Amino acid sequence: MRHQKTIAALSAVTGGVIAALALALYAPFGAGGSRVLVQHAGGTAFASDNSSGTALTPRAIYERDAPGVVAIRASSTPSGLQSPFGSAPGEASARTDTGTGIVISSGGLILTNDHVVKGANSITVSLDGQSEHTRTAHLVGQDPGRDLALLRVSPEGIAMHPLSLAASGSAQIGEAAWAIGNPFGLNWTLTGGVVSALNRAISSPSGAAIREVIQTDAALNPGNSGGPLINSQGEVIGVNSQIVSGSSTAGGQGRSSGVGFAISTRTLRAFLSGLGVHA
């Protein structure tokens, strides 16, 4: 397959307030990133083949699933991210990344992208924006190759609303797809589109290939990383992880171009099974 010269960068959709130098070293898919080749592995399926369930309205999907979506703030010191020439006077000493997570159990388990929390020494999760419902999260497991991480918060005193994972392979080209996340810090934002393609292959920030990826034109932006891509039955069909972007913000984050990628439930289940979690 020929290189797609029109694609300037493949960006992970994490938001945050970051020192410029640290960002350049941290984000391999930032605005200055290399050209990418997105591959298709075949196995086409179409929405007309899908007869399962009655479609919910966008409002019903939001009311049902938004309580199971959380806002994540991951703070870290810049160790390992500094310039080899040292820090300049006044350079920021810490970074905070923002992202999204998916509640998958009433016991406090939350699924997100590894790149949202990688290197963080402090992770907080907000369930609904209220300070009394903001909890410290602890890392249960992570897989940089699949760009997935599992967090746990104490569920004591709060109601957790786990979301359902769709059956592996149930996503269909042309069916409606909805994303709920925290783009640019705008918590619990709903965007919509369709499943644009299936069985894409993308590279994780660690350089490993992630396969069976879902492509969507639902708007994804910095801060959407780790959030759910949802079908018309309100089930999670993937974890929103990357976008193809030909432009970026002043801080180097990619802007939505209508080409986004979500890690499929087959990959999610394999990751969770390896941690002894069955969803």
N, C-alpha and C positions, 0 to 999 in steps of 0.2 A: 504493500500500500504506500502511495506517495505521502511525503510529509505535508501536513496541512499548514501552509505558510501563512494563512490568514489568522491563525490562532496565536496570540501573543503570549498567553500564560495560562496555566492551570492553577487556580487559587483555592486554597482551603478557606472555607467561609467562617473563619473565626474573627471576632471583633476584639477591640481592646485599646488601651492607652499604653503605648510602648515607646521606649527610647528608639530613635530612628536607627541607630547602629545595631542595636539588639534585634530589631525587626528584620533588618537586611540579612543578618546571620541566621535568624530562626526560621524564616518562612521560605522554604525552597520553591514554593509556587507563587511568590510575590510578583510584583509588576516587572521586576528585572529578571524573571525566571527564564528558563530555556523553552524552546519550542517543544510542543508535545504532540504525540501521535496517539489518538484515541482509537482503539481497535474494536472490531465487532466480531463476536465469536459464533454468530449464527443462532439457530433455535428460535426463530420468530414466532410470536404468538400475538393474537389480535383481540381487541375488545369484544368483537362480535361473538367470540367463542365463550365469553364469560357470562354465565347465567345465574351466578350465585348472589342471592340476597337482593333486597330492595335498596336502591340508592337513597342516601340521606341528603337533605339539603345542606348547603354550606354552613348555615346557621346551626343546624342540628349537629353537624360534625364538630363545630367549634365548641358548642355547649357540652358535648359529650367528652371531647378529648383534651381541650385546653387545660383542665385541672390536672391532667397527667403529664403536662409539659412544664419543665422547670428552667429557671435562669441560673446559669453557672458563672461564678467569678473565680478565676484561678490566678493566684498571685505567686510570684517567684522572684528570687534574687537573680542577678544576671550572671552567676557563676557558669562558666562554660559558654556564655553568649557574648562575652566582652571581646573587644578588638585585641589582637595579639600585641598591640602597641599600648594597651592599658586604657583606662578610662580618662576622658578629658575632665578638667575641673567643672563641676556643676552638672555632669552627666547623670541622668536618672539612675538610681541605685536599685530599682525594682521595676517589675512589669506586671500588669494585670491584663489577662485575656478574658473575654466574655464569650459565652457560648450557650448552648441549649442542651437539655438532657431529657430523657424519656423514663418515666416511672414504669418499672416492669414488675414490681411486687409491692404488696401492702406492707411488707417488712422493711421497706426503705431502700430497695435496690434501684439504681438509676443508671441507664445506659447512655453513653455519649461517645464522642470521638476522642481518640488518644491525643491528638494534637491540641485539643482544648485544654487538657490538664497536664500535658507532658512537662516535667521539670518543676511543677508547682509545689510549694511547701505550705500553701494554705488554699483550701478549696471551700467555697461557700455556695449553698444552694438555696434559692428562693422559690417557694412553691406558689405564691400568689402576690408577691410584692409587699406583703406586710412583714414588718420586722420580727414579729413573734413567730412567724412561719419561715424564718431564715435559719438554716442549720449548717453546721460544719459537716463537710463530707469527707469520708475516708476512702482511699483507693483500695478496692478489692482485688482487681486484676487489670492488666492492660496487655494489648497486643499491637505493637507499632506496625507490624507487617499488615495487619488488617485495619489499622487506624481505629481501633475500638478500645474503650475502657469501661470498667464497671465501678460505680461508686456506691457507697452505703451511707445513709443518714439515719439518725434515730427517729423512728416514727412516733415516739411517745408524745401524746397530746395533739397530734395533727392527723388529719385524714389523708391517706395516700390513695391516689386514683390510678392504679396500673392500667396501661393501655394493652390491647390485645395485638399480638403479632399475627399477620396474615399467613396463610399457608405458603410454604416455600414454592416459588414458581407460579404463584397465582396472579401476579401483576401482568397486565395485558396492554399492548400498545394501543393508544387511543383512549384508554379509560381516564376518567378524571383523577387528578392527583392534587392533594392539598398539603401545604407545609405550614406548621405552626412553630414559631421560633422567636428569637430576640434580635432581629437585624438592627445594627447600629444602636443597640441598647433599648429599642422600642419593644418592650416585653409583650409576649403573647400576641404576636402579629400573625394573621392568617393570610396566606397567598395561595393562588390556585393556578392550575394548568392541566396538562395531560401527561401521561407516560409517553415520552417521545420515542424511546427505543429501549431495547433490552440487551442483556449480555454484553455490555460494554466492559472494557478492561482499562483501569486507571492505575497510576502509581501512587502508593502511600507516601507520606513525607519521608519514610525511611528508605524508600526506593523499591519496596516489594510490590509485586503486581497484585491488585485486587480485581477479581473477576466476578462475573454475573452481576455487574453493576447496572442499576436502573438510571436511565437518562430522563430528565423532565424539563419542561419549560416553565414550571412554577418558579416565581421569583425567589432566588436565594441570594443573600448578601452577608457581609461580615456580621457574625453573631448568630447565624442560622446553624452553624456547625453543631452536629450532635443531636439535632432535632428530628422529629418524625416526618416522613413522607407518608401520607395517609390516603387510602382508597375511599370510594364512596360508601362503603359499609362502616367507615370509621376505624378500620384496622391499619396498623403500621405495616407498610410494605418495604420500608427502608429507612436508613439513617442518612440524613443529608450531610454531605461531607465536602464536596468540591464544586467549583464552577470553572468553566472556561471563560476567560475574560481578556478582552483586548484593551482595557483601560483600567485605571486604578485610582484610589483616593490619594490624597497628599501623603498619607502614611504608608502607602505601598500595598494596601488591600485591594483585591480585585473587585470590580463592580459586576453586577449581574448582567449577563448577555443573553439570557434565555436558554442557556445550556448548562444544566446542573446535573450532579450525580449523587445518587443515594446508594449506600451499601445494602445489599438485599438481605431479606430475612433468612435465607439459607446460610449466609455468612454469619449473620448475627447469632443464629442458633448454634452453629459450630463453635463460635467463640464462647458462648454461655455454657455450652455442654462441657467444654474443657475446664470450666471453673466449677462444675457440679451444679449448675443452675439450669433448670428446664423451663422454657417459656413457650 
